[in-house]
């Protein structure tokens, strides 16, 4: 089953994000094929990260929540909120 992970950064946390970025990317790479897609949400001008969205495949909601909690960004305290919900691909139709 797929899950969407929606994270919102704390205000004024760009420096913390940049300091933790490489470790975060290593964590995502280690997820292999379980991670369908991931990327930051941005300010209206498309320049500054404000959070992130990930689509992750796991056996259970608890496993997806554990993956989200293990993210180095989460470990560093970057997020003001993190939501993990079951998700289904509708488009493109397969």
Backbone bond lengths (Angstrom), bond angles and torsions (degrees), N, CA, C in turn:
res aa  C-N    CA-C-N  psi(-1)  N-CA   C-N-CA  omega(-1)  CA-C   N-CA-C  phi
1 X - - - 1.438 - - 1.536 108.47 -
2 X 1.325 114.82 146.22 1.461 119.97 178.21 1.532 110.61 -96.89
3 X 1.318 114.20 152.82 1.458 122.01 179.09 1.521 108.76 -135.01
4 X 1.325 115.77 143.64 1.458 120.80 172.74 1.526 106.93 -100.31
5 X 1.310 115.09 134.28 1.467 122.35 176.96 1.519 106.22 -115.45
6 X 1.312 115.77 118.02 1.464 121.09 -177.81 1.528 107.84 -116.71
7 X 1.316 115.94 114.39 1.464 122.35 -178.45 1.525 109.83 -112.11
8 X 1.317 115.72 140.97 1.461 122.04 174.77 1.516 108.30 -118.00
9 X 1.326 116.32 126.22 1.463 120.72 179.62 1.518 111.30 -71.52
10 X 1.326 115.54 151.50 1.458 120.73 170.71 1.524 108.22 -67.51
11 X 1.328 118.21 152.67 1.471 120.18 177.49 1.536 111.30 -58.41
12 X 1.310 115.28 146.85 1.466 122.28 175.61 1.533 113.17 54.05
13 X 1.325 116.49 43.42 1.466 120.33 -176.13 1.523 113.28 -114.68
14 X 1.318 117.26 17.05 1.470 120.38 -177.76 1.526 111.22 -59.77
15 X 1.320 118.46 -39.42 1.473 120.57 179.76 1.525 111.21 -62.17
16 X 1.327 117.05 -43.54 1.462 120.49 178.53 1.529 110.16 -63.36
17 X 1.311 116.95 -41.14 1.470 121.13 177.86 1.525 109.95 -59.47
18 X 1.316 117.79 -47.72 1.467 121.02 -177.41 1.534 111.68 -66.42
19 X 1.339 117.42 -36.61 1.470 120.88 178.93 1.525 111.51 -66.21
20 X 1.318 116.84 -30.94 1.462 122.28 -174.16 1.521 112.18 -99.23
21 X 1.305 118.26 -6.29 1.458 122.96 -169.65 1.524 113.96 -57.14
22 X 1.311 118.69 -47.71 1.463 120.88 -175.21 1.530 110.83 -63.96
23 X 1.332 117.76 -41.80 1.464 121.47 177.64 1.535 110.27 -64.69
24 X 1.326 116.14 -39.98 1.462 121.58 176.74 1.537 110.30 -60.39
25 X 1.329 117.59 -46.72 1.461 120.89 179.91 1.524 111.71 -63.37
26 X 1.314 118.03 -37.97 1.468 121.56 176.51 1.532 110.33 -61.88
27 X 1.329 116.37 -41.21 1.461 121.74 178.38 1.529 110.15 -61.93
28 X 1.324 116.54 -44.14 1.465 120.06 179.17 1.522 111.26 -65.32
29 X 1.315 117.28 -41.89 1.470 120.58 178.39 1.524 110.93 -60.02
30 X 1.326 116.81 -38.82 1.464 122.06 -178.28 1.536 111.85 -66.47
31 X 1.328 117.26 -20.45 1.470 120.96 178.78 1.525 111.67 -71.04
32 X 1.325 117.17 -18.20 1.460 121.57 177.73 1.518 112.49 58.46
33 X 1.332 115.98 -137.66 1.451 122.28 -176.31 1.520 114.80 -69.79
34 X 1.335 118.16 -11.34 1.472 120.72 178.23 1.522 111.33 -69.14
35 X 1.317 116.42 -23.29 1.461 120.71 179.28 1.523 108.25 -95.99
36 X 1.329 115.83 108.61 1.460 121.50 -176.84 1.517 111.50 -74.23
37 X 1.316 116.56 -46.27 1.463 121.66 179.49 1.519 109.13 -161.31
38 X 1.315 116.11 158.26 1.464 120.78 178.94 1.518 108.92 -162.21
39 X 1.322 115.29 149.00 1.455 119.89 175.99 1.510 111.27 -179.90
40 X 1.326 115.58 165.95 1.461 119.66 -177.76 1.525 112.62 -81.73
41 X 1.317 115.35 150.76 1.455 120.75 164.08 1.524 105.77 -86.95
42 X 1.340 116.53 156.13 1.465 120.23 -170.91 1.524 111.88 -132.33
43 X 1.319 115.60 161.71 1.452 121.08 171.52 1.526 109.15 -64.60
44 X 1.335 116.18 167.57 1.472 121.27 -176.27 1.523 113.19 -56.18
45 X 1.322 117.74 -28.55 1.463 119.74 -179.92 1.534 112.50 -84.27
46 X 1.340 116.77 -0.43 1.460 121.16 177.57 1.510 114.34 74.14
47 X 1.328 118.22 19.10 1.463 121.00 -173.43 1.525 114.43 -109.52
48 X 1.326 118.32 -41.67 1.458 121.47 -170.29 1.528 111.02 -108.54
49 X 1.344 117.24 127.43 1.463 119.65 177.56 1.533 111.11 -64.36
50 X 1.345 114.87 141.06 1.466 121.15 178.06 1.524 111.86 -123.88
51 X 1.307 116.96 -3.82 1.457 121.72 -177.48 1.510 109.46 165.61
52 X 1.332 116.46 -157.84 1.457 119.08 179.91 1.522 110.73 -157.07
53 X 1.332 114.43 157.38 1.460 122.78 176.07 1.524 107.44 -130.02
54 X 1.327 115.57 130.90 1.452 121.27 179.00 1.525 108.59 -131.16
55 X 1.314 116.72 145.03 1.458 122.33 170.95 1.529 105.37 -114.13
56 X 1.329 114.68 119.81 1.464 121.37 -171.50 1.525 109.86 -129.27
57 X 1.312 117.25 137.34 1.458 122.00 178.17 1.523 109.50 -100.09
58 X 1.336 115.48 128.53 1.462 120.98 -179.40 1.520 109.20 -148.60
59 X 1.320 115.83 166.59 1.457 121.30 -179.94 1.524 112.85 -76.34
60 X 1.341 116.59 -21.75 1.463 119.43 -175.57 1.520 110.40 -155.79
61 X 1.312 114.93 164.02 1.462 120.95 175.20 1.518 110.25 -61.29
62 X 1.326 116.84 -40.28 1.471 119.89 179.18 1.528 111.52 -61.14
63 X 1.319 117.20 -40.20 1.469 120.65 178.38 1.522 111.10 -65.60
64 X 1.332 117.01 -39.69 1.463 120.47 178.22 1.525 110.49 -66.89
65 X 1.326 116.90 -39.91 1.469 120.47 177.23 1.528 111.10 -64.58
66 X 1.322 116.35 -37.43 1.474 119.88 177.48 1.523 110.73 -65.19
67 X 1.341 116.66 -40.42 1.462 119.75 176.62 1.529 110.26 -61.41
68 X 1.331 116.96 -46.16 1.461 120.80 179.65 1.527 111.24 -61.39
69 X 1.321 117.09 -41.65 1.465 121.03 -179.12 1.522 112.31 -69.12
70 X 1.339 117.26 -27.56 1.461 121.23 179.69 1.513 114.34 -80.76
71 X 1.318 117.89 -10.28 1.466 122.25 179.28 1.528 109.09 -58.51
72 X 1.331 117.76 129.59 1.460 119.84 178.51 1.529 113.89 -54.52
73 X 1.321 118.37 -31.12 1.463 120.13 174.75 1.526 109.94 -62.03
74 X 1.327 117.04 -45.21 1.468 120.76 178.52 1.524 110.13 -65.01
75 X 1.318 116.41 -42.56 1.467 121.19 179.78 1.532 111.83 -61.66
76 X 1.325 116.60 -33.35 1.470 121.51 -179.15 1.532 112.43 -80.89
77 X 1.343 117.47 -7.29 1.454 120.51 -179.74 1.517 114.20 82.67
78 X 1.329 117.15 25.06 1.467 121.14 -177.57 1.526 112.81 -69.05
79 X 1.321 117.71 -33.72 1.460 120.59 -169.23 1.527 113.50 -91.98
80 X 1.320 114.81 138.40 1.467 120.29 170.12 1.525 110.08 -84.53
81 X 1.341 116.32 -25.56 1.466 120.63 175.09 1.520 109.81 -153.96
82 X 1.320 114.03 154.11 1.456 121.57 176.99 1.522 107.46 -145.45
83 X 1.327 116.12 126.43 1.460 122.08 -179.10 1.521 108.15 -121.41
84 X 1.324 116.19 133.65 1.460 122.11 177.70 1.530 107.06 -123.94
85 X 1.349 116.05 122.72 1.469 121.33 -177.86 1.517 110.06 -137.61
86 X 1.345 116.64 148.55 1.468 119.10 171.70 1.532 109.46 -58.84
87 X 1.334 115.08 147.06 1.468 120.76 -174.69 1.524 108.67 -141.66
88 X 1.326 116.12 144.88 1.471 120.96 178.24 1.532 109.70 -128.66
89 X 1.317 116.01 131.89 1.459 122.06 174.97 1.530 109.05 -73.18
90 X 1.322 117.15 125.12 1.456 122.50 176.31 1.520 111.19 -111.76
91 X 1.317 117.46 -43.37 1.459 122.83 177.96 1.506 109.28 -125.34
92 X 1.304 121.09 141.55 1.463 123.60 -1.86 1.523 110.70 -70.13
93 X 1.316 115.01 149.70 1.456 120.01 179.03 1.515 109.25 -70.59
94 X 1.315 114.78 140.11 1.478 117.76 -179.35 1.505 111.87 -103.45
